[in-house]
Amino acid sequence: MSEEKSNNIRSSLPFATTRVIEEIIKPITERAGYELVKVELKFQGRNQILEITINKVGGVSVEDCAKVSSLIEPILDEKDLIKGKYLLVVSSPGI
């Protein structure tokens, strides 16, 4: 991965955890035809929200977000990298 691409992935997760999540889901998103833009953990009250931002040529639809979510959710659950419950949100820069 180039340094330029790596700097585009931003997160409030600890760097090591962000890197691991990126390394796990980036190949999955790329095989499905999407660019991984950002991985971010947000807090809304006591709730954790893991937001994955994707993009592709021609734009990303709600269906694309649902597809990527269904591809990465089982892997993230299996790896159990985030302590406690969290909501997975897949979005695009335009949604």
Buried (B, 14 or more C-beta within 10 A) or exposed (E): EEEEEEEEBEBEBEEEBBBBBBEBBBEBBEEBEBBBBBBBBBEEEEEBEBBBBBBBEEEBEEEBBEBBBEBBBEEBEEEEBBEEEBEBBBBBEEB
